[in-house]
């Protein structure tokens, strides 16, 4: 009886920290059930393709007074798109089709060392996202000190603490602002290697071929106080050039960008190149 009560309390606690609709949990279970029959490798890329056409909507995580795990497969932005595909793949790899297991993996991916502990525990900067998921053995960043990783960005993170008014859940939370600034300072000053935009027009059999289908591509930005400005998944096209599968603000939905990544970035002068992060499952 005590064990049953304990399990009920755990379930109740987890539900209190969850923000989701029934249609989202149903969609997760449906995708996982289908994936167990049909999915191909890499798993996260297969699941990402099942999300093609989902509308792009920004700030879908900023919907509660206090931080909760938001599960929303009806509306995605660039980071939640990648997180959703990874969480589905991790759940699949564990042999499960349970919504609860999906939520557990999504929490691992989205929050610092997998622990949801307020707004500041979310991996807001993608550098923090990479570091947290590397520590958990979920991904590895490629940082070879040779072609094509010939450019270096020295991290200087301060955008969020300088502009809390842009973040609905942060603007009136001074304690969270202090924590965000702490994490910004801890993440600043470190050099990271990336592939410069000038090298992204190479063919697949060039040094750029170190990038694989399904690698996470984080676009390095020159915008003051930020590390990256957009993320998506690498897909080599029939043209043997690199394309981006992403939740696109331009196309208003999840798309495989018809332009090459080189052409796409050429239209955005603030985009400097890409960091490459490889899922490890």
Residue pairs with C-beta under 8 A, 6 or more apart in sequence:
14 100
14 103
16 68
17 68
17 69
17 116
18 68
18 69
18 71
18 103
19 63
19 64
19 68
19 69
19 70
19 71
20 69
20 70
20 71
20 72
21 72
21 74
23 74
24 71
24 72
24 73
24 74
25 71
25 99
27 73
27 74
28 71
28 73
28 88
28 99
28 102
29 97
29 98
29 99
31 47
31 50
31 88
32 88
32 91
32 92
32 96
32 97
32 98
32 102
33 97
34 50
35 43
35 46
35 47
35 50
35 88
35 92
36 92
36 97
38 46
39 46
39 47
39 92
40 46
42 89
42 213
42 214
42 279
43 88
43 89
43 92
43 93
43 281
44 85
44 86
44 88
44 89
44 214
44 233
44 279
45 85
45 213
45 214
45 233
45 235
45 245
46 89
47 84
47 85
47 88
47 89
47 92
48 81
48 82
48 85
48 214
48 233
48 245
48 254
49 245
51 73
51 76
51 81
51 84
51 85
51 254
52 253
52 254
52 255
52 256
53 253
53 254
53 255
54 73
54 74
54 75
54 76
54 81
54 247
54 253
54 254
55 74
55 75
55 76
55 252
55 253
56 75
56 76
56 77
56 247
56 248
56 249
56 251
56 252
56 253
56 254
57 75
57 76
57 77
58 77
58 249
59 77
59 168
60 70
60 72
60 75
60 76
60 77
60 80
61 70
61 80
61 122
62 167
62 168
62 169
63 70
64 70
64 169
65 169
66 118
66 119
66 169
67 116
67 118
67 119
67 121
67 122
67 169
68 116
69 103
69 106
69 107
69 110
69 116
70 80
71 102
71 103
71 106
72 80
73 84
76 84
76 247
76 254
77 247
77 249
78 230
78 231
78 232
78 246
78 247
78 249
79 126
79 129
79 231
80 247
81 232
81 246
81 247
81 254
82 216
82 231
82 232
82 233
83 106
83 109
83 110
84 106
85 233
86 105
86 109
86 138
86 279
87 102
87 105
87 106
87 109
88 102
89 279
89 281
90 105
90 108
90 109
90 138
90 281
91 97
91 98
91 101
91 102
91 105
93 281
94 101
94 105
96 102
107 114
107 115
107 116
108 114
108 133
108 136
108 138
109 133
109 138
110 116
110 122
110 123
111 117
111 121
111 122
111 123
111 132
112 121
112 122
112 123
112 128
112 132
112 183
113 132
113 135
113 136
114 132
114 136
115 121
118 176
118 179
119 169
119 170
119 173
119 176
120 176
120 179
120 180
120 183
123 129
123 132
123 133
124 160
124 180
125 157
125 160
125 183
125 184
125 187
125 226
125 227
125 228
126 218
126 227
126 228
126 231
127 155
127 157
127 187
127 192
127 227
127 228
128 183
128 187
130 139
130 141
130 218
130 275
130 277
131 187
133 139
133 277
134 140
134 141
137 280
138 279
138 280
138 281
139 216
139 277
139 278
139 279
139 280
140 277
140 278
140 280
141 192
141 275
141 276
141 277
141 278
142 149
142 210
142 215
142 276
142 277
142 278
143 149
143 192
143 193
144 193
144 210
145 193
147 199
147 207
148 195
148 196
148 199
148 202
148 206
148 207
148 208
148 210
149 193
149 194
149 195
149 276
150 193
150 195
150 196
150 199
151 193
151 194
151 195
151 196
151 220
151 272
151 273
152 191
152 192
152 193
152 194
153 191
153 192
153 194
153 220
153 227
153 272
154 189
154 190
154 191
155 187
155 188
155 189
155 190
155 191
155 192
155 227
156 188
156 189
156 224
156 225
157 183
157 184
157 185
157 187
157 188
157 225
157 226
157 227
158 181
158 184
158 188
158 224
158 225
159 223
159 224
159 225
159 226
160 166
160 167
160 170
160 180
160 184
160 225
161 177
161 180
161 181
161 184
162 225
164 170
164 171
164 177
164 180
165 171
169 176
170 176
170 177
170 180
192 227
192 275
193 275
194 220
194 272
194 273
194 274
194 275
194 276
195 208
195 211
195 273
195 274
195 275
195 276
196 272
196 273
197 262
197 265
197 266
197 271
197 272
197 273
199 207
199 208
199 273
200 208
200 242
200 260
200 261
200 262
200 265
200 273
200 274
201 241
201 260
201 262
202 208
202 209
203 209
203 240
203 241
204 236
204 240
204 241
204 242
205 240
208 242
210 276
211 217
211 234
211 242
211 276
212 234
212 278
213 234
213 235
213 236
214 233
214 234
214 235
214 279
215 233
215 234
215 276
215 277
215 278
215 279
216 231
216 232
216 233
216 234
216 276
216 277
216 278
216 279
217 231
217 232
217 233
217 234
217 244
217 261
217 274
217 275
217 276
217 277
218 227
218 228
218 230
218 231
218 274
218 275
218 276
218 277
219 228
219 229
219 230
219 231
219 265
219 271
219 272
219 273
219 274
220 227
220 228
220 229
220 271
220 272
220 273
220 274
220 275
221 227
221 228
221 229
221 270
221 271
221 272
222 270
222 271
222 272
223 229
223 270
228 275
229 270
229 271
230 246
230 271
231 246
232 244
232 245
232 246
232 247
232 257
233 244
233 245
233 246
234 242
234 243
234 244
234 245
234 276
235 242
235 243
235 244
235 245
235 256
236 242
236 243
237 243
237 260
239 260
241 260
241 261
241 262
242 260
242 261
242 262
243 256
243 257
243 258
243 259
243 260
243 261
244 256
244 257
244 261
244 264
245 254
245 255
245 256
245 257
246 254
246 255
246 257
247 253
247 254
248 254
248 255
248 257
251 257
257 264
261 274
265 271
265 273
